Amino acid sequence: MPKETFFNLDKAKRDKIIDAAKKEFTVNQLRKSRVSNIIKTAGIPRGSFYQYFEDIDDLYFYVINNMFHKVYHAGVKYCADTNDIFVFAQITFEYDYNGFINDMRQDFMVNVLKSISSNEEYIKSFNEMRRDYIMGILKKMDLSNIRLKEEEELVKMYRMIQELKRNVIHRAIVEDLTKEEAAKEFNWYLDIIKKGLIAK
């Protein structure tokens, strides 16, 4: 957790430091990330960095948690628009698409997962946060028409839809699809999940 001196900074300066950190952590895994790169991008002296954070790990885990909470709050916001899990997946597509395309969220998350893979305590905490987030979303949905009833199955269903979304966005990048084309592709697959493959 950052020191009190960091939170005493004005929001613009805090955001500048966090943006610089995200840029560094998107390019490099934690152990290859450098304080020197972050302070140069943020335009702050090295001494100030250590007035704000214990070390680079302190900043790293704060950035991960901060990003996770932003995604969580976005999800909660979209829940206000629908209680249908499939509509929810559709309306959050643009948010996730923009995150992966503009914020390089995919590269960031790949580096995060590689960086924390040896930290069993944080992996456990990270997985618990993800599960709590998913359950928080699912509890706001009307799942009465979903044949799955067990909590573990519902979590897997949600993750499957998210994996599908990420796969489509990744393909959109590789195949140079427009956002609209990617959304149409995602909706096609989502319809298959909703209706199934077996003819009635």
C-alpha positions in Angstrom: 0.0 0.0 0.0 1.4 3.4 -0.9 2.4 5.8 1.9 0.2 8.6 3.1 2.4 11.1 1.2 1.2 9.5 -2.1 -2.4 10.0 -1.2 -1.7 13.6 -0.2 -0.7 14.4 -3.8 -3.2 16.0 -6.1 -5.1 13.6 -8.3 -3.4 14.7 -11.5 0.1 13.9 -10.1 -1.1 10.5 -8.7 -2.6 9.6 -12.0 0.6 10.5 -13.8 2.6 8.2 -11.6 0.1 5.4 -11.9 0.0 5.8 -15.7 3.8 5.7 -15.8 3.8 2.5 -13.7 1.2 0.9 -15.9 3.2 1.7 -19.0 6.3 0.1 -17.4 4.4 -3.0 -16.2 2.8 -3.4 -19.5 6.2 -3.6 -21.2 7.9 -5.6 -18.5 7.2 -8.2 -15.9 7.7 -7.1 -12.3 11.3 -8.3 -11.9 12.4 -6.6 -15.1 10.6 -3.3 -14.4 12.7 -0.4 -13.3 12.0 2.5 -10.9 14.3 4.6 -13.2 11.9 4.2 -16.1 8.8 5.0 -14.0 10.3 8.2 -12.5 11.5 9.4 -15.9 8.1 8.9 -17.5 6.3 10.4 -14.5 8.8 13.3 -14.2 9.5 12.8 -10.5 12.8 12.6 -8.6 13.9 9.1 -7.4 13.7 10.4 -3.8 10.1 11.2 -4.2 9.3 7.7 -5.4 10.5 6.3 -2.1 8.5 8.9 -0.2 5.4 7.5 -1.9 6.2 3.8 -2.0 8.2 1.3 0.0 9.6 -0.2 -3.2 8.5 -1.2 -6.7 6.6 -4.2 -5.4 4.5 -1.9 -3.3 3.6 0.2 -6.4 3.1 -2.9 -8.5 0.4 -4.5 -6.3 -1.3 -1.2 -5.8 -1.6 -0.8 -9.6 -3.0 -4.3 -10.0 -5.6 -3.8 -7.3 -6.4 -0.3 -8.6 -7.0 -1.7 -12.1 -9.0 -4.6 -10.7 -11.3 -2.2 -8.8 -11.9 -0.1 -11.9 -13.0 -3.2 -13.8 -15.2 -4.2 -10.9 -16.9 -0.8 -10.7 -17.4 -0.8 -14.4 -19.1 -4.2 -14.2 -21.4 -3.0 -11.3 -22.3 0.1 -13.4 -23.3 -2.1 -16.4 -25.4 -4.3 -14.1 -27.7 -1.3 -13.6 -28.6 -1.6 -17.3 -29.7 -5.2 -17.4 -30.1 -8.4 -15.4 -29.7 -10.7 -18.4 -26.2 -12.3 -18.4 -26.1 -12.4 -22.2 -27.1 -8.7 -22.6 -24.6 -7.9 -19.9 -21.9 -9.7 -22.0 -22.9 -7.7 -25.1 -23.0 -4.3 -23.4 -19.6 -4.8 -21.7 -18.0 -5.8 -25.0 -17.1 -2.3 -25.9 -15.6 -1.5 -22.5 -13.4 -4.6 -22.7 -12.6 -4.0 -26.4 -11.4 -0.4 -25.6 -9.4 -1.7 -22.6 -7.6 -4.2 -24.7 -7.1 -2.0 -27.7 -6.4 1.4 -26.1 -5.0 0.5 -22.7 -3.1 -2.6 -23.8 -4.9 -4.5 -21.0 -4.0 -7.8 -22.6 -0.2 -7.2 -22.4 -0.6 -5.8 -18.9 -2.6 -8.8 -17.7 -0.2 -11.3 -19.3 2.7 -9.7 -17.5 0.7 -9.5 -14.2 -0.1 -13.2 -14.3 3.5 -14.1 -15.1 4.8 -11.8 -12.4 2.6 -13.0 -9.6 2.8 -16.7 -10.5 5.4 -17.4 -7.9 3.7 -15.4 -5.2 1.3 -18.0 -3.7 -0.2 -15.6 -1.2 -1.1 -13.0 -3.8 -2.3 -15.6 -6.3 -4.8 -16.8 -3.7 -5.8 -13.2 -2.9 -6.1 -12.4 -6.7 -8.3 -15.5 -7.4 -10.5 -14.7 -4.4 -11.0 -11.1 -5.7 -11.9 -12.4 -9.1 -14.3 -14.9 -7.8 -16.0 -12.3 -5.5 -16.3 -10.0 -8.4 -17.9 -12.7 -10.6 -20.3 -13.7 -7.9 -21.2 -10.1 -7.3 -22.1 -9.8 -11.0 -24.0 -13.1 -11.1 -26.1 -12.2 -8.0 -27.4 -9.2 -9.9 -28.4 -11.3 -12.9 -31.7 -13.2 -13.4 -30.4 -16.7 -13.9 -33.7 -18.5 -13.6 -33.5 -19.6 -17.3 -30.0 -20.9 -17.0 -29.9 -24.7 -16.5 -26.7 -24.5 -14.4 -27.5 -24.0 -10.7 -24.3 -24.8 -8.8 -22.1 -21.8 -7.9 -19.0 -23.4 -9.3 -20.8 -24.1 -12.6 -22.1 -20.5 -12.9 -18.6 -19.1 -12.2 -17.2 -21.4 -15.0 -20.0 -20.1 -17.3 -19.1 -16.5 -16.6 -15.4 -17.2 -17.2 -16.2 -19.0 -20.5 -18.1 -16.0 -21.8 -15.2 -13.7 -20.8 -12.6 -16.0 -22.4 -14.7 -16.0 -25.6 -14.8 -12.2 -25.4 -11.0 -12.0 -25.0 -10.5 -14.5 -27.8 -12.7 -12.5 -30.2 -10.9 -9.2 -29.3 -7.5 -10.9 -29.8 -8.6 -12.1 -33.2 -9.9 -8.7 -34.0 -6.4 -7.3 -33.4 -4.7 -9.9 -35.5 -7.2 -9.8 -38.3 -7.6 -6.0 -38.2 -11.4 -6.2 -37.6 -13.3 -3.0 -36.7 -15.0 -2.8 -33.3 -18.4 -3.3 -35.0 -17.1 -6.4 -36.9 -15.7 -7.8 -33.6 -18.9 -7.2 -31.7 -20.9 -9.0 -34.4 -18.5 -11.9 -34.2 -18.8 -12.0 -30.5 -22.6 -11.9 -30.6 -22.6 -14.8 -33.1 -20.7 -17.0 -30.6 -22.7 -15.8 -27.7 -25.9 -16.8 -29.5 -24.5 -20.3 -29.9 -23.8 -20.5 -26.1 -27.3 -19.2 -25.4 -29.2 -21.5 -27.8 -26.8 -24.5 -28.0 -25.7 -26.5 -31.0 -28.3 -29.3 -31.0 -31.3 -28.7 -33.1 -34.5 -29.0 -31.1 
